[in-house]
Amino acid sequence: MTITEVQNEIDLWIKKYGVRYFNDLTNLSILMEEVGELARIYARKFGEQSFKETETKHSLEDEMADILFVLMCMANQNNINLEDAMRKNLAKKTNRDSKRHLGNKKLK
């Protein structure tokens, strides 16, 4: 499935089950919440914190999917094709960083 296809699927889902998109500020807040949930799992799985007995949700993939869902909602409501945006962004990064990381002794 392409990014555009996923954006279209989400748009259909919102229209069928979500009634309408949340406003931009609400979606930004939800995105930050989802990133926080991912960070919580990372801190406990890879960091020095441990899971609480009451914490039963430990799915990195589910949290990452939640983040993508909200991000794609935000893109849809702002008429942004993320597939095109990613192509442009990768080209920008390639032009800017094509030699930068290869020459970084810290990465070797």
N, CA, C and O of each residue as an XYZ file, in Angstrom:
432
protein
N       0.834     -1.168      0.000
C       0.000      0.000      0.000
C       0.890      1.245      0.000
O       1.813      1.349      0.807
N       0.617      2.168     -0.885
C       1.389      3.407     -0.941
C       0.925      4.361      0.155
O      -0.130      4.164      0.757
N       1.709      5.377      0.400
C       1.328      6.387      1.382
C       0.025      7.060      0.949
O      -0.853      7.303      1.777
N      -0.102      7.358     -0.340
C      -1.326      7.981     -0.853
C      -2.526      7.078     -0.638
O      -3.604      7.550     -0.275
N      -2.351      5.789     -0.857
C      -3.450      4.842     -0.633
C      -3.859      4.817      0.844
O      -5.046      4.750      1.164
N      -2.880      4.869      1.726
C      -3.194      4.887      3.162
C      -3.935      6.186      3.512
O      -4.918      6.156      4.252
N      -3.472      7.307      2.991
C      -4.172      8.570      3.245
C      -5.625      8.488      2.773
O      -6.532      8.967      3.454
N      -5.841      7.877      1.604
C      -7.205      7.726      1.093
C      -8.033      6.801      1.971
O      -9.206      7.078      2.220
N      -7.444      5.704      2.444
C      -8.139      4.775      3.350
C      -8.553      5.487      4.635
O      -9.672      5.315      5.117
N      -7.642      6.283      5.181
C      -7.943      7.026      6.411
C      -9.068      8.022      6.159
O      -9.952      8.178      7.001
N      -9.047      8.696      5.017
C     -10.106      9.648      4.698
C     -11.462      8.944      4.637
O     -12.455      9.458      5.152
N     -11.499      7.779      4.014
C     -12.751      7.011      3.957
C     -13.186      6.577      5.351
O     -14.374      6.624      5.670
N     -12.239      6.154      6.184
C     -12.548      5.722      7.547
C     -13.137      6.880      8.351
O     -14.133      6.718      9.056
N     -12.507      8.049      8.233
C     -12.994      9.228      8.960
C     -14.429      9.543      8.530
O     -15.286      9.810      9.373
N     -14.687      9.511      7.241
C     -16.024      9.839      6.745
C     -17.065      8.804      7.160
O     -18.234      9.140      7.353
N     -16.644      7.545      7.299
C     -17.584      6.478      7.657
C     -17.769      6.352      9.166
O     -18.894      6.184      9.637
N     -16.686      6.432      9.925
C     -16.754      6.157     11.364
C     -16.427      7.362     12.254
O     -16.876      7.422     13.399
N     -15.675      8.288     11.755
C     -15.201      9.382     12.592
C     -16.037     10.637     12.527
O     -15.744     11.605     13.230
N     -17.059     10.651     11.715
C     -17.962     11.782     11.497
C     -17.252     12.899     10.726
O     -17.692     13.282      9.642
N     -16.156     13.420     11.282
C     -15.371     14.463     10.624
C     -13.986     14.462     11.250
O     -13.756     13.834     12.283
N     -13.072     15.170     10.611
C     -11.737     15.341     11.198
C     -11.837     16.253     12.418
O     -12.624     17.199     12.431
N     -11.038     15.965     13.435
C     -10.901     16.907     14.537
C     -10.222     18.161     13.997
O      -9.582     18.112     12.947
N     -10.353     19.275     14.697
C      -9.692     20.479     14.206
C      -8.170     20.331     14.332
O      -7.670     19.416     14.987
N      -7.462     21.239     13.697
C      -5.997     21.142     13.618
C      -5.330     21.108     14.990
O      -4.425     20.306     15.219
N      -5.762     21.958     15.886
C      -5.143     22.009     17.202
C      -5.405     20.729     17.996
O      -4.516     20.233     18.688
N      -6.624     20.194     17.896
C      -6.930     18.931     18.568
C      -6.057     17.817     18.013
O      -5.515     17.015     18.773
N      -5.915     17.762     16.693
C      -5.074     16.719     16.098
C      -3.613     16.870     16.499
O      -2.929     15.870     16.720
N      -3.130     18.091     16.594
C      -1.755     18.293     17.044
C      -1.588     17.786     18.476
O      -0.589     17.143     18.796
N      -2.553     18.072     19.324
C      -2.501     17.605     20.703
C      -2.541     16.081     20.771
O      -1.808     15.471     21.551
N      -3.393     15.469     19.958
C      -3.470     14.008     19.920
C      -2.146     13.422     19.432
O      -1.679     12.412     19.959
N      -1.547     14.055     18.430
C      -0.250     13.588     17.926
C       0.797     13.607     19.040
O       1.561     12.654     19.194
N       0.828     14.680     19.807
C       1.793     14.781     20.909
C       1.532     13.704     21.961
O       2.473     13.138     22.517
N       0.254     13.420     22.235
C      -0.087     12.344     23.170
C       0.446     11.004     22.678
O       1.024     10.235     23.446
N       0.247     10.735     21.398
C       0.685      9.458     20.828
C       2.210      9.343     20.850
O       2.745      8.273     21.142
N       2.908     10.426     20.545
C       4.375     10.416     20.608
C       4.817     10.156     22.047
O       5.787      9.436     22.282
N       4.105     10.743     23.005
C       4.412     10.505     24.411
C       4.230      9.044     24.797
O       5.027      8.498     25.559
N       3.191      8.412     24.278
C       2.969      6.990     24.554
C       4.096      6.141     23.976
O       4.534      5.176     24.602
N       4.562      6.496     22.789
C       5.699      5.778     22.198
C       6.951      5.989     23.049
O       7.705      5.049     23.299
N       7.163      7.221     23.487
C       8.328      7.534     24.315
C       8.285      6.759     25.629
O       9.324      6.304     26.109
N       7.110      6.603     26.211
C       6.961      5.847     27.454
C       7.416      4.398     27.261
O       8.133      3.851     28.099
N       7.002      3.790     26.167
C       7.405      2.403     25.905
C       8.913      2.338     25.685
O       9.572      1.445     26.219
N       9.468      3.261     24.914
C      10.919      3.283     24.679
C      11.691      3.425     25.985
O      12.691      2.739     26.195
N      11.228      4.317     26.864
C      11.917      4.538     28.138
C      11.938      3.278     28.992
O      12.889      3.037     29.735
N      10.883      2.477     28.882
C      10.796      1.273     29.694
C      11.427      0.062     29.015
O      12.010     -0.795     29.680
N      11.314     -0.007     27.712
C      11.852     -1.162     26.989
C      13.357     -1.044     26.752
O      14.085     -2.029     26.876
N      13.822      0.157     26.413
C      15.231      0.341     26.066
C      15.999      1.193     27.078
O      17.229      1.177     27.107
N      15.272      1.924     27.895
C      15.896      2.795     28.888
C      15.977      2.112     30.240
O      15.887      0.890     30.352
N      16.145      2.917     31.235
C      16.370      2.401     32.581
C      15.097      2.262     33.398
O      15.134      1.710     34.497
N      13.980      2.744     32.895
C      12.719      2.602     33.624
C      12.146      1.207     33.405
O      12.479      0.536     32.428
N      11.286      0.778     34.319
C      10.608     -0.511     34.169
C       9.111     -0.269     34.035
O       8.595      0.773     34.440
N       8.433     -1.238     33.467
C       6.990     -1.144     33.317
C       6.327     -1.272     34.687
O       6.786     -2.032     35.540
N       5.256     -0.528     34.886
C       4.438     -0.682     36.085
C       3.578     -1.918     35.900
O       3.297     -2.323     34.772
N       3.159     -2.517     37.006
C       2.306     -3.703     36.917
C       1.016     -3.414     36.177
O       0.458     -4.299     35.528
N       0.539     -2.191     36.270
C      -0.724     -1.818     35.623
C      -0.564     -1.508     34.131
O      -1.556     -1.394     33.410
N       0.676     -1.371     33.672
C       0.908     -1.076     32.253
C       0.878     -2.366     31.451
O       1.779     -3.198     31.551
N      -0.158     -2.514     30.666
C      -0.303     -3.734     29.867
C      -0.074     -3.480     28.386
O       0.118     -4.425     27.621
N      -0.092     -2.224     27.974
C       0.083     -1.893     26.557
C       1.556     -1.615     26.284
O       2.097     -0.611     26.748
N       2.208     -2.504     25.531
C       3.647     -2.381     25.269
C       3.960     -2.491     23.778
O       5.051     -2.938     23.425
N       3.063     -2.107     22.910
C       3.230     -2.353     21.480
C       3.822     -1.147     20.749
O       3.140     -0.148     20.517
N       5.096     -1.259     20.394
C       5.734     -0.210     19.602
C       5.018     -0.025     18.273
O       4.777      1.101     17.838
N       4.684     -1.130     17.636
C       4.071     -1.019     16.306
C       2.706     -0.347     16.378
O       2.355      0.424     15.485
N       1.936     -0.622     17.415
C       0.628      0.008     17.548
C       0.771      1.505     17.794
O       0.025      2.296     17.217
N       1.713      1.907     18.637
C       1.923      3.330     18.901
C       2.431      4.044     17.655
O       2.011      5.167     17.373
N       3.326      3.411     16.908
C       3.816      4.024     15.668
C       2.681      4.172     14.662
O       2.602      5.180     13.961
N       1.801      3.173     14.586
C       0.650      3.255     13.685
C      -0.302      4.368     14.125
O      -0.855      5.078     13.285
N      -0.497      4.525     15.447
C      -1.328      5.620     15.947
C      -0.761      6.972     15.503
O      -1.506      7.859     15.088
N       0.555      7.117     15.595
C       1.208      8.365     15.186
C       0.994      8.616     13.703
O       0.650      9.728     13.300
N       1.198      7.585     12.888
C       0.993      7.740     11.440
C      -0.453      8.098     11.116
O      -0.717      8.929     10.246
N      -1.382      7.465     11.821
C      -2.799      7.744     11.580
C      -3.100      9.219     11.799
O      -3.700      9.864     10.938
N      -2.692      9.756     12.938
C      -2.982     11.157     13.251
C      -2.236     12.082     12.288
O      -2.796     13.074     11.820
N      -0.985     11.764     11.994
C      -0.211     12.580     11.060
C      -0.881     12.609      9.683
O      -0.923     13.652      9.032
N      -1.398     11.473      9.249
C      -2.066     11.422      7.951
C      -3.406     12.148      7.986
O      -3.819     12.731      6.983
N      -4.086     12.120      9.126
C      -5.302     12.935      9.265
C      -4.956     14.406      9.093
O      -5.652     15.138      8.390
N      -3.886     14.831      9.733
C      -3.464     16.228      9.633
C      -3.097     16.584      8.197
O      -3.427     17.668      7.717
N      -2.419     15.675      7.518
C      -2.062     15.914      6.115
C      -3.318     16.007      5.256
O      -3.437     16.901      4.419
N      -4.250     15.090      5.461
C      -5.491     15.096      4.676
C      -6.248     16.404      4.838
O      -6.689     16.993      3.851
N      -6.401     16.859      6.067
C      -7.209     18.044      6.270
C      -6.502     19.315      5.815
O      -7.125     20.372      5.719
N      -5.206     19.219      5.535
C      -4.453     20.360      5.007
C      -4.049     20.154      3.545
O      -3.195     20.868      3.020
N      -4.677     19.166      2.896
C      -4.449     18.881      1.477
C      -2.977     18.668      1.151
O      -2.469     19.191      0.159
N      -2.303     17.900      1.987
C      -0.893     17.572      1.775
C      -0.791     16.115      1.360
O      -1.251     15.224      2.073
N      -0.191     15.878      0.212
C       0.091     14.520     -0.235
C       1.442     14.138      0.369
O       2.483     14.628     -0.069
N       1.423     13.267      1.372
C       2.651     12.909      2.077
C       3.642     12.156      1.196
O       4.849     12.217      1.429
N       3.148     11.457      0.200
C       4.052     10.762     -0.720
C       4.909     11.772     -1.483
O       6.124     11.610     -1.598
N       4.262     12.812     -2.000
C       5.002     13.880     -2.684
C       5.923     14.611     -1.715
O       7.070     14.919     -2.041
N       5.402     14.885     -0.513
C       6.203     15.590      0.491
C       7.451     14.789      0.857
O       8.526     15.364      1.033
N       7.316     13.472      0.972
C       8.472     12.631      1.314
C       9.504     12.614      0.186
O      10.707     12.653      0.444
N       9.042     12.558     -1.052
C       9.978     12.614     -2.181
C      10.804     13.894     -2.143
O      12.026     13.867     -2.281
N      10.115     15.011     -1.955
C      10.799     16.312     -1.881
C      11.745     16.371     -0.685
O      12.854     16.894     -0.790
N      11.305     15.837      0.446
C      12.111     15.871      1.663
C      13.361     15.008      1.519
O      14.441     15.403      1.957
N      13.220     13.833      0.909
C      14.391     12.967      0.693
C      15.379     13.603     -0.273
O      16.591     13.488     -0.092
N      14.862     14.276     -1.301
C      15.746     14.978     -2.236
C      16.504     16.089     -1.513
O      17.701     16.272     -1.731
N      15.811     16.824     -0.658
C      16.447     17.888      0.123
C      17.552     17.314      1.012
O      18.658     17.852      1.066
N      17.242     16.220      1.708
C      18.223     15.591      2.597
C      19.425     15.056      1.808
O      20.565     15.150      2.261
N      19.160     14.503      0.641
C      20.244     13.983     -0.192
C      21.168     15.107     -0.626
O      22.389     14.980     -0.540
N      20.590     16.210     -1.093
C      21.403     17.358     -1.509
C      22.208     17.924     -0.346
O      23.372     18.291     -0.508
N      21.597     17.992      0.799
C      22.234     18.614      1.956
C      23.247     17.689      2.643
O      24.291     18.148      3.105
N      22.939     16.394      2.708
C      23.696     15.484      3.567
C      24.410     14.349      2.839
O      24.871     13.405      3.481
N      24.510     14.422      1.510
C      25.055     13.277      0.769
C      26.475     12.907      1.193
O      26.851     11.738      1.103
N      27.262     13.860      1.647
C      28.630     13.561      2.081
C      28.801     13.727      3.595
O      29.752     13.209      4.180
N      27.890     14.439      4.208
C      28.017     14.779      5.626
C      28.125     13.545      6.521
O      29.037     13.464      7.344
N      27.226     12.601      6.377
C      27.224     11.426      7.251
C      28.322     10.430      6.887
O      28.879      9.764      7.760
N      28.627     10.333      5.604
C      29.689      9.418      5.173
C      31.040      9.850      5.744
O      31.904      9.014      6.007
N      31.213     11.146      5.932
C      32.460     11.654      6.471
C      32.478     11.799      7.993
O      33.466     12.268      8.559
N      31.409     11.405      8.645
C      31.319     11.547     10.103
C      32.013     10.375     10.791
O      31.507      9.253     10.769
N      33.154     10.628     11.393
C      33.937      9.573     12.046
C      33.194      8.981     13.242
O      33.473      7.850     13.640
N      32.265      9.716     13.813
C      31.477      9.220     14.951
C      30.555      8.070     14.551
O      30.161      7.266     15.396
N      30.212      7.991     13.265
C      29.283      6.963     12.790
C      29.981      5.684     12.348
O      29.323      4.702     12.004
N      31.301      5.693     12.355
C      32.032      4.507     11.859
C      32.431      3.611     12.990
O      33.050      2.572     12.765
